[in-house]
Amino acid sequence: MTSAPDLPVRVPRPPRRVPERLRRLGRTAPLLVQSAVAAGLAYLVAREVLGHVQPFFAPAAAIIGLGASYRQRWRRAVEVVVGVAIGVGVGDLVVALVGPSVWVLVVVVLVAMSLAVLLDAGTVVVLQAGVQAAIVTTLVANPDDGLDRWLDAVVGGATALVVAALSPVGPLRRPREHAVEVLRTVASLLRDAVRACRTGDADLARRTLERARATDYALQQLRDAVAERQAAAALSVLRPVRSRRALADAATHTALDLAVRDVRVLVRRADVAVERDDPVPPEVLGLVVSLAEVVDHLAVGFDDPAQVEVLRRELVAVAERSSTLGVPLGLSAAAVLAQSRSLVTDLLRLTGLDAATAVGLVPRMT
């Protein structure tokens, strides 16, 4: 008789401490302010300009539109308007023909959501179609109110886009945060690879390799953050300034992506060296440790113009050292050294250098 397999136990997330909650509030404060301002403006426009008595969906649509990321705001605003149009249209038509009832409610919601699905609409459109159909069927006494609700959605969506264009400050710090996280991971991987080689710890080497392979998630987070900034730049009235920052973030992502690839190969070779008992000379391992220290300095001084020259000098010093080690190199040692030099080149690009200049600062090996 076989025993039932153990089910995974979900560990509850520990409650956030007050300082962490305050930091989270600080990070989300710009979006909260945008949402509040957009809600007020949308309500004001729908009531004072369009003359709607209770335009409650105008602020709701504005909040929904701003709740999406910058890459999704145009789409989300349009989806809200389309979803409302479908729901209101189906609801008004059916109620006008047969009158309101529970069964009419069921049919109207089903038809509205099905129509949205047939139109290959997104989740927001499908949900809004169902919600608005239900509201029109149960709450709207005057058929003309259905059109008012759709106009409120238009006002809310347009207001969300206007507010976002005037103050796109929500996630614009995120690329830097993700880049720093990737740099710290790189430094940690380098140190663990060295420790595995020095101690011959095959388990540590294998775990380090697995961690290196798992860096795709951190890079994806950075890639998404860069795309957010690019979308914010396209939406913002401050487009020239935002565009320059977006281009800088894109260059950062490219350099870090290459740097992580270098580290993966280096860690993979360290794992092979430990597995095959192919020793890496202390001089090479010491160079990798020095490189990890420079990466730590990069993480601390990242995006700080005052630190650029200092960081470049540190990287160039490691590059010069790598070219004059003068020790016999086996296959694993040569691979580790080569990847370290490639890593220096890609990290130099993080300081604002182009690829050709960065390569020129790494001397040939003698």
C-alpha positions in Angstrom: 0.0 0.0 0.0 1.5 3.3 -1.1 1.2 6.3 1.1 -0.3 9.5 -0.3 2.2 12.0 -1.5 2.9 14.9 0.9 1.1 18.0 -0.2 3.2 21.2 -0.3 2.7 23.4 2.7 2.2 27.0 1.9 4.1 29.2 4.3 2.2 32.3 5.1 3.9 35.6 4.2 5.1 37.2 7.4 3.3 40.5 8.2 5.1 43.6 7.1 6.7 45.7 9.8 5.6 49.3 10.2 8.7 50.8 8.5 8.3 48.5 5.5 4.7 49.5 5.2 5.6 53.2 5.3 8.2 52.6 2.6 5.6 50.9 0.5 3.2 53.8 1.1 6.0 56.1 -0.1 6.6 54.1 -3.2 2.9 54.0 -4.1 2.1 57.6 -3.0 2.4 59.1 -6.5 0.0 56.6 -8.0 -2.5 57.2 -5.1 -2.3 61.0 -5.6 -2.8 60.5 -9.4 -5.8 58.3 -8.8 -7.4 60.7 -6.3 -6.9 63.8 -8.5 -8.2 61.9 -11.6 -11.3 60.8 -9.8 -12.1 64.3 -8.7 -11.5 65.8 -12.1 -13.5 63.1 -13.9 -16.5 63.6 -11.5 -16.2 67.4 -11.9 -16.2 67.2 -15.7 -19.1 64.7 -15.9 -21.2 66.7 -13.5 -20.5 70.3 -14.4 -19.8 70.0 -18.1 -22.0 67.1 -19.2 -24.7 67.9 -16.5 -24.9 64.3 -15.2 -26.6 64.3 -11.8 -24.8 61.2 -10.4 -21.8 60.4 -12.6 -20.3 57.9 -10.2 -18.8 55.8 -13.0 -16.6 58.7 -14.2 -14.3 58.6 -11.2 -14.4 54.8 -11.1 -13.2 54.6 -14.8 -10.4 57.1 -14.0 -9.2 55.0 -11.1 -9.4 51.8 -13.2 -7.4 53.4 -16.0 -4.6 54.7 -13.7 -4.4 51.3 -11.9 -2.7 49.8 -14.9 0.9 50.1 -15.7 2.1 52.8 -18.1 2.3 50.3 -20.9 -1.3 49.3 -20.4 -3.0 52.7 -19.6 -4.0 53.5 -23.2 -5.4 50.0 -23.6 -7.0 49.9 -20.2 -8.8 53.2 -20.8 -10.1 52.0 -24.1 -11.1 48.7 -22.6 -13.2 50.3 -19.9 -15.1 52.4 -22.5 -15.7 49.5 -24.8 -16.8 47.2 -21.9 -19.2 49.8 -20.7 -20.6 50.3 -24.2 -21.2 46.6 -24.7 -22.9 46.2 -21.3 -25.0 49.3 -21.6 -26.0 48.5 -25.2 -27.1 45.0 -24.5 -28.8 45.9 -21.2 -30.7 48.8 -22.7 -31.9 46.7 -25.6 -33.1 43.7 -23.7 -34.7 45.7 -20.9 -36.5 47.9 -23.5 -37.8 44.7 -25.2 -38.9 42.5 -22.3 -38.5 44.6 -19.1 -36.4 44.0 -16.0 -36.5 40.7 -14.1 -34.1 38.1 -12.5 -34.1 36.0 -15.7 -33.5 39.1 -17.8 -30.6 39.9 -15.6 -29.1 36.5 -16.1 -29.6 36.6 -19.8 -28.3 40.1 -20.2 -25.1 39.5 -18.3 -24.4 36.2 -20.1 -25.0 37.8 -23.5 -22.9 40.9 -22.8 -19.9 39.0 -21.5 -20.2 36.4 -24.3 -20.3 39.2 -26.9 -17.1 40.7 -25.4 -15.4 37.3 -25.6 -16.5 36.8 -29.2 -14.9 40.2 -30.0 -11.6 38.8 -28.6 -11.7 41.5 -25.9 -9.4 41.5 -22.8 -10.5 40.6 -19.3 -11.3 44.2 -18.4 -13.7 44.5 -21.3 -15.5 41.2 -20.5 -15.9 42.1 -16.8 -17.0 45.7 -17.5 -19.6 44.4 -20.0 -21.1 42.1 -17.4 -21.0 44.6 -14.6 -22.6 47.4 -16.7 -25.2 45.0 -18.1 -26.2 44.1 -14.6 -26.3 47.7 -13.4 -28.4 48.8 -16.4 -30.8 45.9 -15.8 -31.3 46.4 -12.1 -30.7 50.1 -11.3 -31.2 52.3 -14.3 -34.8 53.4 -14.5 -34.4 55.8 -17.4 -33.0 54.3 -20.7 -31.2 57.6 -21.4 -29.1 57.0 -18.3 -27.3 54.1 -20.1 -25.8 56.6 -22.6 -24.8 58.9 -19.7 -23.0 56.0 -18.1 -21.0 55.4 -21.3 -20.1 59.1 -21.5 -19.0 58.9 -17.9 -16.7 56.1 -18.8 -15.2 58.1 -21.7 -14.7 61.1 -19.4 -13.0 58.9 -16.8 -10.7 57.1 -19.2 -9.7 60.4 -20.9 -9.1 62.0 -17.5 -6.8 59.1 -16.5 -4.7 59.6 -19.6 -4.4 63.3 -19.1 -3.4 63.0 -15.5 -0.8 60.3 -16.4 0.6 62.5 -19.1 1.0 65.5 -16.8 2.5 63.5 -13.9 4.0 60.1 -14.9 6.1 59.7 -11.7 4.8 56.4 -10.3 7.2 53.6 -11.3 10.0 55.7 -12.7 12.5 54.8 -10.0 12.0 51.1 -10.5 14.6 50.5 -13.2 17.4 51.7 -10.9 16.1 49.5 -8.0 16.1 46.4 -10.2 19.5 47.2 -11.7 21.0 47.4 -8.2 19.4 44.1 -7.3 20.9 42.4 -10.3 24.3 43.9 -9.5 24.2 42.6 -5.9 23.2 39.2 -7.2 26.2 39.2 -9.6 28.6 40.1 -6.7 27.1 37.3 -4.6 27.4 34.7 -7.4 31.1 35.7 -8.0 31.9 35.2 -4.3 30.1 31.9 -4.0 31.9 30.6 -7.2 35.2 31.5 -5.7 34.4 29.9 -2.4 33.3 26.7 -4.1 36.6 26.6 -6.0 38.7 27.2 -3.0 37.0 24.6 -0.8 36.1 22.1 -3.5 32.5 22.2 -2.3 30.5 20.6 -5.1 27.2 21.3 -3.5 27.9 25.0 -3.2 29.1 25.1 -6.8 25.9 23.4 -8.0 23.7 25.7 -5.9 25.5 28.8 -7.2 25.0 27.5 -10.8 21.3 27.1 -10.1 21.1 30.6 -8.7 22.9 32.0 -11.8 20.4 30.3 -14.1 17.6 31.8 -12.1 18.7 35.3 -12.7 16.2 35.5 -15.7 13.5 36.6 -13.3 15.5 39.6 -12.0 16.4 40.6 -15.6 12.8 40.3 -16.6 11.8 42.6 -13.8 14.4 45.1 -15.0 13.2 44.7 -18.6 9.6 45.3 -17.5 10.6 48.4 -15.5 12.5 49.8 -18.5 9.5 49.2 -20.8 7.4 51.1 -18.2 9.7 54.1 -18.3 9.7 54.1 -22.1 5.9 54.0 -22.1 5.8 56.8 -19.5 8.1 58.8 -21.7 5.8 58.3 -24.7 2.8 59.4 -22.7 4.3 62.3 -20.9 4.3 66.0 -21.9 7.8 66.0 -20.5 8.8 63.6 -23.3 12.3 64.8 -24.1 13.5 64.5 -20.5 11.7 61.2 -19.9 13.0 59.8 -23.2 16.6 60.5 -22.3 16.1 58.6 -19.1 14.4 55.8 -20.9 17.3 55.5 -23.3 19.7 55.4 -20.4 17.7 52.7 -18.8 17.6 50.6 -22.0 21.4 50.8 -22.2 21.6 49.7 -18.6 19.5 46.7 -19.3 21.6 45.7 -22.3 24.8 46.0 -20.4 23.4 44.1 -17.4 22.0 41.4 -19.6 25.4 40.8 -21.1 27.1 40.9 -17.7 24.7 38.3 -16.3 25.5 36.1 -19.3 29.2 36.4 -18.5 28.6 35.4 -14.9 26.6 32.4 -15.8 29.4 31.1 -18.0 31.9 31.8 -15.3 29.8 30.1 -12.6 29.3 27.1 -15.0 33.0 26.8 -15.5 33.6 27.0 -11.7 31.1 24.1 -11.3 33.0 22.1 -13.9 36.3 22.9 -12.2 35.1 21.6 -8.9 33.5 18.6 -10.4 36.5 17.6 -12.4 39.1 18.6 -9.8 40.6 21.1 -12.2 42.1 23.7 -9.9 41.8 27.5 -10.6 45.0 29.3 -9.4 44.6 31.6 -6.4 45.6 34.6 -8.5 42.6 34.1 -10.8 40.3 33.5 -7.8 41.6 36.7 -6.1 40.9 38.6 -9.3 37.3 37.4 -9.3 37.0 38.5 -5.6 38.3 41.9 -6.5 35.8 42.1 -9.3 33.0 41.2 -6.9 34.0 44.1 -4.7 33.9 46.5 -7.6 30.4 45.2 -8.5 29.4 45.9 -4.9 30.7 49.5 -5.3 28.7 49.7 -8.6 25.6 48.7 -6.8 26.1 51.4 -4.1 27.1 54.2 -6.6 24.9 53.2 -9.4 23.4 56.1 -11.4 25.5 58.6 -9.3 27.4 60.9 -11.6 29.9 61.7 -8.8 30.9 58.0 -8.7 31.3 57.4 -12.4 35.0 58.2 -12.7 35.9 56.3 -9.5 34.0 53.2 -10.6 35.7 53.3 -14.1 39.1 53.5 -12.5 38.4 50.5 -10.3 37.2 48.5 -13.3 40.2 49.5 -15.4 42.5 48.5 -12.5 40.9 45.0 -12.5 41.2 44.8 -16.2 44.9 45.7 -16.1 45.5 43.2 -13.4 43.8 40.5 -15.4 46.2 41.0 -18.3 49.4 40.5 -16.3 48.7 37.6 -13.9 51.6 35.5 -15.4 50.5 32.2 -14.0 49.9 28.8 -15.8 46.3 28.4 -16.8 44.4 25.2 -17.2 41.2 25.1 -19.2 38.9 26.0 -16.3 41.2 28.8 -15.1 41.4 30.2 -18.7 37.7 30.2 -19.0 37.1 31.9 -15.7 39.7 34.6 -16.5 38.2 35.2 -19.9 34.7 35.6 -18.5 36.0 37.9 -15.9 37.5 40.1 -18.5 34.3 40.1 -20.5 32.4 41.0 -17.4 34.7 44.0 -16.8 34.0 45.2 -20.4 30.2 45.0 -19.9 30.3 46.6 -16.5 32.3 49.5 -18.0 29.3 50.1 -20.3 27.2 50.6 -17.2 29.3 53.7 -16.5 28.1 55.3 -19.7 30.8 54.1 -22.2 30.0 52.7 -25.6 31.0 49.1 -26.4 34.1 50.0 -28.4 35.5 52.4 -25.7 34.9 49.8 -23.0 36.7 47.1 -25.0 39.6 49.5 -25.6 40.1 49.9 -21.8 40.7 46.2 -21.3 44.4 45.6 -22.2 45.5 42.5 -24.1 46.9 39.7 -22.1 50.7 39.4 -21.9 
